[in-house]
Amino acid sequence: MGFFTKDNKFNLSLDIHDNVMIVSSNEEVKYINKAGLKFFGFNSFSDFKDSHKHGIDTLFIEDDGCINRYSLGKKWLTIIDNKKSKIKRKTIKVKLHSHIDEMSQYFYIRVTNLKSDEYLLSFCNVNDIEIEKNDLIKQADYDLLTQIYNRVKFNKVFPLAIDKALMFNETFSLILFDIDHFKSINDTFGHAIGDKVLFELSRIVNMKIRKTDIFARWGGEEFIVVAKYATLQEAKKIAETLRKLIESHNFGDSLKITCSFGVTEFTVSDSQRGIFQRVDDALYEAKDGGRNQVVDK
């Protein structure tokens, strides 16, 4: 006749839960319940242990707002549990890959100290909540048509670019451009084609600029780029590259468009209003001078 130890009884109680439940030290997983084995795609705890000899944190996927295996160090469970820690709560957000649907999902983990260096991790699936939250953030920050930053988001991040430039004695340049004779495109081909042009232009520009740059729809057919670390001459080259790219691109049914560009470089004496006025003046000079050109100030 067999018997159950206290630990065995505790592990069996975890198997009743639908949520993923894991008992772990900082170094290794001591037990994972049936829901956890199913989630990660294992038939038994021994199979799981063979594949994951190190801590559970090796399974965490890096993502904004989520901890990963490097976030808190090797003693991450102890740090979270420590009441004197700067972390005010013992609930953390992580991202894990599900074997069930081959998708990554978000969880909040509640960490409870069981004994010495042994902790119970209770996983609560919040994937639907996170997706909804991210959708709301995207709707607030991104232009619905072009899927790049909108003006509201740009006005939030641009002051940070100024602060960084002043703090670290860096430079950046502004590139403001708009589509030449865009009204005639809408009048001739219809607004559906006009929208397609705006989307396609945003796509090709976004692919061409550097990852460090900030790109936003300024309004209507007008767009703005913060070319980080770029001097005036470097930004002019970027603008000229974009101008040629747009001029040579086929926007469908042999439709061709051109854009006019204004460029200016940030100086330490600039106010936000001042640099915007200067780049705006450069753009209008480009349009008054015949369009499809780059003008700097």
FENQUI-V398436 format. One record per residue. N is the residue number from 0. RES is the residue in one letter. SS is DSSP state (H for helix, E for strand, L for the rest). PSI is psi in radians with two decimals (* if undefined). NEAR is the number of other C-alpha atoms within 8 Angstrom. Layout:
n=N res=RES ss=SS psi=PSI near=NEAR
n=N res=RES ss=SS psi=PSI near=NEAR
This chain:
n=0 res=M ss=L psi=2.21 near=2
n=1 res=G ss=L psi=3.04 near=3
n=2 res=F ss=L psi=2.78 near=4
n=3 res=F ss=L psi=2.37 near=7
n=4 res=T ss=L psi=2.98 near=6
n=5 res=K ss=H psi=-0.71 near=6
n=6 res=D ss=H psi=-0.69 near=7
n=7 res=N ss=H psi=-0.76 near=8
n=8 res=K ss=H psi=-0.70 near=9
n=9 res=F ss=H psi=-0.76 near=8
n=10 res=N ss=H psi=-0.71 near=10
n=11 res=L ss=H psi=-0.62 near=9
n=12 res=S ss=H psi=-0.52 near=8
n=13 res=L ss=H psi=-0.53 near=9
n=14 res=D ss=H psi=-0.32 near=10
n=15 res=I ss=L psi=-0.49 near=6
n=16 res=H ss=L psi=2.52 near=10
n=17 res=D ss=L psi=-0.44 near=6
n=18 res=N ss=L psi=2.70 near=10
n=19 res=V ss=L psi=2.24 near=14
n=20 res=M ss=E psi=2.25 near=14
n=21 res=I ss=E psi=2.37 near=13
n=22 res=V ss=E psi=2.20 near=12
n=23 res=S ss=E psi=2.63 near=15
n=24 res=S ss=L psi=-3.08 near=12
n=25 res=N ss=L psi=-0.46 near=12
n=26 res=E ss=L psi=-0.59 near=8
n=27 res=E ss=L psi=2.75 near=10
n=28 res=V ss=E psi=2.25 near=14
n=29 res=K ss=E psi=-0.55 near=8
n=30 res=Y ss=E psi=2.57 near=9
n=31 res=I ss=E psi=2.33 near=12
n=32 res=N ss=L psi=3.08 near=14
n=33 res=K ss=H psi=-0.68 near=8
n=34 res=A ss=H psi=-0.65 near=12
n=35 res=G ss=H psi=-0.75 near=12
n=36 res=L ss=H psi=-0.73 near=14
n=37 res=K ss=H psi=-0.74 near=11
n=38 res=F ss=H psi=-0.78 near=11
n=39 res=F ss=H psi=-0.16 near=10
n=40 res=G ss=L psi=0.72 near=9
n=41 res=F ss=L psi=2.60 near=10
n=42 res=N ss=L psi=-0.43 near=8
n=43 res=S ss=L psi=2.84 near=7
n=44 res=F ss=H psi=-0.62 near=10
n=45 res=S ss=H psi=-0.66 near=6
n=46 res=D ss=H psi=-0.74 near=9
n=47 res=F ss=H psi=-0.79 near=11
n=48 res=K ss=H psi=-0.67 near=9
n=49 res=D ss=H psi=-0.59 near=7
n=50 res=S ss=H psi=-0.40 near=6
n=51 res=H ss=L psi=1.40 near=8
n=52 res=K ss=L psi=-0.29 near=8
n=53 res=H ss=L psi=-2.99 near=8
n=54 res=G ss=L psi=2.80 near=12
n=55 res=I ss=H psi=-0.40 near=10
n=56 res=D ss=H psi=-0.28 near=7
n=57 res=T ss=H psi=-0.27 near=8
n=58 res=L ss=H psi=-0.21 near=8
n=59 res=F ss=L psi=2.36 near=12
n=60 res=I ss=L psi=2.34 near=9
n=61 res=E ss=L psi=2.31 near=8
n=62 res=D ss=L psi=2.65 near=8
n=63 res=D ss=L psi=2.27 near=4
n=64 res=G ss=L psi=-0.10 near=5
n=65 res=C ss=L psi=2.57 near=10
n=66 res=I ss=L psi=2.71 near=13
n=67 res=N ss=L psi=-3.03 near=12
n=68 res=R ss=L psi=-0.24 near=11
n=69 res=Y ss=L psi=-0.05 near=7
n=70 res=S ss=L psi=-0.80 near=6
n=71 res=L ss=L psi=0.02 near=9
n=72 res=G ss=L psi=-3.14 near=7
n=73 res=K ss=L psi=-0.53 near=8
n=74 res=K ss=L psi=0.73 near=8
n=75 res=W ss=H psi=-0.64 near=9
n=76 res=L ss=H psi=-0.73 near=10
n=77 res=T ss=H psi=-0.68 near=9
n=78 res=I ss=H psi=-0.77 near=9
n=79 res=I ss=H psi=-0.69 near=12
n=80 res=D ss=H psi=-0.45 near=11
n=81 res=N ss=L psi=2.05 near=7
n=82 res=K ss=L psi=-0.39 near=6
n=83 res=K ss=L psi=-0.03 near=4
n=84 res=S ss=L psi=2.71 near=9
n=85 res=K ss=L psi=-0.33 near=4
n=86 res=I ss=L psi=2.09 near=6
n=87 res=K ss=L psi=-0.29 near=6
n=88 res=R ss=L psi=2.80 near=6
n=89 res=K ss=L psi=0.38 near=10
n=90 res=T ss=E psi=2.25 near=8
n=91 res=I ss=E psi=2.76 near=10
n=92 res=K ss=E psi=2.35 near=11
n=93 res=V ss=E psi=2.90 near=13
n=94 res=K ss=E psi=2.26 near=13
n=95 res=L ss=E psi=2.66 near=11
n=96 res=H ss=E psi=2.21 near=11
n=97 res=S ss=L psi=2.29 near=12
n=98 res=H ss=L psi=-0.40 near=10
n=99 res=I ss=L psi=-0.87 near=9
n=100 res=D ss=L psi=0.15 near=5
n=101 res=E ss=L psi=0.64 near=7
n=102 res=M ss=L psi=2.69 near=8
n=103 res=S ss=E psi=2.44 near=8
n=104 res=Q ss=E psi=2.69 near=11
n=105 res=Y ss=E psi=2.49 near=12
n=106 res=F ss=E psi=2.60 near=13
n=107 res=Y ss=E psi=2.35 near=12
n=108 res=I ss=E psi=2.24 near=12
n=109 res=R ss=E psi=2.16 near=11
n=110 res=V ss=E psi=2.16 near=13
n=111 res=T ss=E psi=2.21 near=9
n=112 res=N ss=E psi=2.18 near=10
n=113 res=L ss=E psi=-0.89 near=7
n=114 res=K ss=E psi=2.44 near=6
n=115 res=S ss=L psi=-2.13 near=5
n=116 res=D ss=L psi=1.01 near=8
n=117 res=E ss=E psi=2.29 near=11
n=118 res=Y ss=E psi=2.61 near=13
n=119 res=L ss=E psi=2.19 near=13
n=120 res=L ss=E psi=2.04 near=12
n=121 res=S ss=E psi=2.07 near=11
n=122 res=F ss=E psi=2.16 near=11
n=123 res=C ss=E psi=2.06 near=9
n=124 res=N ss=E psi=2.08 near=9
n=125 res=V ss=L psi=0.49 near=10
n=126 res=N ss=H psi=-0.79 near=9
n=127 res=D ss=H psi=-0.68 near=6
n=128 res=I ss=H psi=-0.76 near=7
n=129 res=E ss=H psi=-0.70 near=9
n=130 res=I ss=H psi=-0.77 near=8
n=131 res=E ss=H psi=-0.73 near=8
n=132 res=K ss=H psi=-0.78 near=8
n=133 res=N ss=H psi=-0.62 near=8
n=134 res=D ss=H psi=-0.71 near=8
n=135 res=L ss=H psi=-0.69 near=8
n=136 res=I ss=H psi=-0.75 near=8
n=137 res=K ss=H psi=-0.71 near=8
n=138 res=Q ss=H psi=-0.59 near=9
n=139 res=A ss=H psi=-0.57 near=7
n=140 res=D ss=H psi=-0.38 near=10
n=141 res=Y ss=E psi=2.53 near=11
n=142 res=D ss=L psi=2.25 near=11
n=143 res=L ss=L psi=-0.67 near=6
n=144 res=L ss=L psi=-0.89 near=7
n=145 res=T ss=L psi=-0.27 near=11
n=146 res=Q ss=L psi=0.44 near=8
n=147 res=I ss=L psi=3.05 near=10
n=148 res=Y ss=E psi=2.49 near=12
n=149 res=N ss=L psi=3.11 near=12
n=150 res=R ss=H psi=-0.62 near=10
n=151 res=V ss=H psi=-0.81 near=7
n=152 res=K ss=H psi=-0.72 near=11
n=153 res=F ss=H psi=-0.74 near=11
n=154 res=N ss=H psi=-0.30 near=8
n=155 res=K ss=H psi=-0.71 near=8
n=156 res=V ss=H psi=-0.41 near=8
n=157 res=F ss=H psi=-0.75 near=8
n=158 res=P ss=H psi=-0.53 near=9
n=159 res=L ss=H psi=-0.63 near=8
n=160 res=A ss=H psi=-0.68 near=8
n=161 res=I ss=H psi=-0.83 near=8
n=162 res=D ss=H psi=-0.74 near=8
n=163 res=K ss=H psi=-0.72 near=10
n=164 res=A ss=H psi=-0.71 near=11
n=165 res=L ss=H psi=-0.71 near=9
n=166 res=M ss=H psi=-0.71 near=7
n=167 res=F ss=L psi=0.22 near=6
n=168 res=N ss=L psi=0.78 near=7
n=169 res=E ss=L psi=2.99 near=9
n=170 res=T ss=L psi=2.86 near=12
n=171 res=F ss=E psi=2.91 near=13
n=172 res=S ss=E psi=2.70 near=16
n=173 res=L ss=E psi=2.39 near=14
n=174 res=I ss=E psi=2.02 near=15
n=175 res=L ss=E psi=2.23 near=14
n=176 res=F ss=E psi=2.71 near=12
n=177 res=D ss=E psi=2.86 near=10
n=178 res=I ss=E psi=2.26 near=11
n=179 res=D ss=L psi=2.32 near=11
n=180 res=H ss=L psi=0.72 near=6
n=181 res=F ss=H psi=-0.56 near=9
n=182 res=K ss=H psi=-0.65 near=6
n=183 res=S ss=H psi=-0.50 near=7
n=184 res=I ss=H psi=-0.81 near=11
n=185 res=N ss=H psi=-0.73 near=12
n=186 res=D ss=H psi=-0.64 near=8
n=187 res=T ss=H psi=-0.78 near=6
n=188 res=F ss=H psi=-0.22 near=9
n=189 res=G ss=L psi=2.79 near=9
n=190 res=H ss=H psi=-0.46 near=8
n=191 res=A ss=H psi=-0.73 near=8
n=192 res=I ss=H psi=-0.67 near=10
n=193 res=G ss=H psi=-0.74 near=12
n=194 res=D ss=H psi=-0.68 near=9
n=195 res=K ss=H psi=-0.69 near=8
n=196 res=V ss=H psi=-0.79 near=9
n=197 res=L ss=H psi=-0.75 near=11
n=198 res=F ss=H psi=-0.82 near=11
n=199 res=E ss=H psi=-0.70 near=10
n=200 res=L ss=H psi=-0.78 near=9
n=201 res=S ss=H psi=-0.68 near=10
n=202 res=R ss=H psi=-0.85 near=9
n=203 res=I ss=H psi=-0.60 near=8
n=204 res=V ss=H psi=-0.75 near=9
n=205 res=N ss=H psi=-0.58 near=8
n=206 res=M ss=H psi=-0.45 near=7
n=207 res=K ss=H psi=-0.63 near=7
n=208 res=I ss=L psi=2.91 near=8
n=209 res=R ss=L psi=2.74 near=6
n=210 res=K ss=L psi=-0.46 near=5
n=211 res=T ss=L psi=-0.28 near=6
n=212 res=D ss=L psi=2.73 near=10
n=213 res=I ss=E psi=2.23 near=10
n=214 res=F ss=E psi=2.25 near=11
n=215 res=A ss=E psi=2.71 near=12
n=216 res=R ss=E psi=2.04 near=15
n=217 res=W ss=E psi=-0.47 near=10
n=218 res=G ss=E psi=2.37 near=7
n=219 res=G ss=L psi=-2.12 near=5
n=220 res=E ss=L psi=0.36 near=10
n=221 res=E ss=E psi=2.40 near=11
n=222 res=F ss=E psi=2.74 near=12
n=223 res=I ss=E psi=2.49 near=12
n=224 res=V ss=E psi=2.29 near=11
n=225 res=V ss=E psi=1.90 near=11
n=226 res=A ss=E psi=1.66 near=13
n=227 res=K ss=E psi=2.46 near=10
n=228 res=Y ss=L psi=0.12 near=8
n=229 res=A ss=L psi=2.28 near=12
n=230 res=T ss=L psi=3.06 near=10
n=231 res=L ss=H psi=-0.77 near=11
n=232 res=Q ss=H psi=-0.70 near=7
n=233 res=E ss=H psi=-0.71 near=8
n=234 res=A ss=H psi=-0.61 near=15
n=235 res=K ss=H psi=-0.69 near=11
n=236 res=K ss=H psi=-0.71 near=8
n=237 res=I ss=H psi=-0.80 near=9
n=238 res=A ss=H psi=-0.70 near=12
n=239 res=E ss=H psi=-0.66 near=10
n=240 res=T ss=H psi=-0.76 near=8
n=241 res=L ss=H psi=-0.69 near=10
n=242 res=R ss=H psi=-0.80 near=15
n=243 res=K ss=H psi=-0.67 near=8
n=244 res=L ss=H psi=-0.82 near=8
n=245 res=I ss=H psi=-0.74 near=11
n=246 res=E ss=H psi=-0.60 near=10
n=247 res=S ss=H psi=-0.14 near=7
n=248 res=H ss=L psi=2.45 near=8
n=249 res=N ss=L psi=1.99 near=8
n=250 res=F ss=L psi=0.27 near=10
n=251 res=G ss=L psi=2.35 near=5
n=252 res=D ss=L psi=0.68 near=5
n=253 res=S ss=L psi=0.36 near=6
n=254 res=L ss=L psi=2.18 near=7
n=255 res=K ss=L psi=2.51 near=9
n=256 res=I ss=L psi=2.88 near=10
n=257 res=T ss=L psi=2.85 near=11
n=258 res=C ss=E psi=2.64 near=14
n=259 res=S ss=E psi=2.51 near=16
n=260 res=F ss=E psi=2.40 near=17
n=261 res=G ss=E psi=2.44 near=19
n=262 res=V ss=E psi=2.42 near=19
n=263 res=T ss=E psi=2.72 near=15
n=264 res=E ss=E psi=2.46 near=13
n=265 res=F ss=L psi=2.43 near=10
n=266 res=T ss=L psi=2.77 near=6
n=267 res=V ss=L psi=-0.38 near=5
n=268 res=S ss=L psi=-0.01 near=4
n=269 res=D ss=L psi=2.43 near=8
n=270 res=S ss=L psi=2.88 near=6
n=271 res=Q ss=H psi=-0.72 near=7
n=272 res=R ss=H psi=-0.67 near=6
n=273 res=G ss=H psi=-0.78 near=8
n=274 res=I ss=H psi=-0.59 near=12
n=275 res=F ss=H psi=-0.70 near=8
n=276 res=Q ss=H psi=-0.70 near=8
n=277 res=R ss=H psi=-0.77 near=10
n=278 res=V ss=H psi=-0.55 near=16
n=279 res=D ss=H psi=-0.73 near=10
n=280 res=D ss=H psi=-0.67 near=10
n=281 res=A ss=H psi=-0.70 near=15
n=282 res=L ss=H psi=-0.80 near=16
n=283 res=Y ss=H psi=-0.53 near=9
n=284 res=E ss=H psi=-0.66 near=10
n=285 res=A ss=H psi=-0.67 near=16
n=286 res=K ss=H psi=-0.72 near=12
n=287 res=D ss=H psi=-0.43 near=7
n=288 res=G ss=L psi=0.07 near=6
n=289 res=G ss=L psi=-0.04 near=7
n=290 res=R ss=L psi=3.04 near=11
n=291 res=N ss=L psi=0.88 near=12
n=292 res=Q ss=L psi=2.92 near=12
n=293 res=V ss=E psi=2.20 near=14
n=294 res=V ss=E psi=2.38 near=11
n=295 res=D ss=E psi=2.71 near=10
n=296 res=K ss=L psi=* near=10
